């Protein structure tokens, strides 16, 4: 999901995406890397690389990438990400839908709109229970899949223009959902403005975003890639929505995606105590202060160095190493640490759309999980460390050792 109508071309970010301030201070630089989700089918083609660094805005505290890669480049080609591939995540989505239906008393007269609805994995839970839904997602393949399962989907970018059009058609939302979309947009104000136009006076918008504090505390720098433009603290989110007359009325920390916030935004009403509690935690940690990120950058450097050393020692001992999960995380980690097929023979992934391709940059071949039985490694590097319990359950008979890279490399 990206920036909306009138999207700008790729290039350096000169001004804060949220407040427009010019005081952006770089806090972590991962060099120049290929797009983490553009998996080449031919290992001999050289893919373009783009600077990958994050900066903090000294005005509104939003942490963000310093280079914008346009959605054309990211979504124009074939985009292999379909949400419906992690069973834990599907359960998480269903639980959230059921909770909203009950708490908001949603029924046939309601409307639930989801921004970046992907293949309809979340909205189908409402549709199946008779609650009208509308998905919005510019990615063609997933949008088609969504329509196939009964989730009407507009193949468009969400922003103020689309929200105005829907409202002119008499459509306003009781619930707006946006999971893992706020971090992806180039202009979060477009999204917040659109929500303000579309949301009923008594409605609620619920967003899930990877949480900046979890990213730093878990040293999850592998969740930094070009499609993730913003890394939100609660403080930065309050600044963003406040600009559009909306308020954060509730917040909850979640384990998904390595640590996320679920944020409820509305026009007013009572603010739950969790909001002030989290805000004061952030103040104690110093999320507005660049020092908080300098220590993080030092830890990132030591994780990449230690991981490469550990893999090089394995190779010297004649051990065979494979990896699990060809997600963007794996691409960021492998490129940042310089891990290629000489250190990791192959990476398995359950998603057939990724199989037969290669991790970008480092060119590790992506193969089906059956390969782990046919050609068993001594060590399995878990790129998708956030799904570790699920992966271990799936691969119950795996006889080798597990290597978890984050927050520091460790063998299980
Ligand atoms: Zn700012």
Boltz pocket constraint, residues with backbone or C-beta under 6 A from the ligand:
constraints:
  - pocket:
      binder: B
      contacts: [[A, 16], [A, 17], [A, 18], [A, 19], [A, 20], [A, 21], [A, 57], [A, 58], [A, 59], [A, 60], [A, 61], [A, 62]]
      max_distance: 6.0
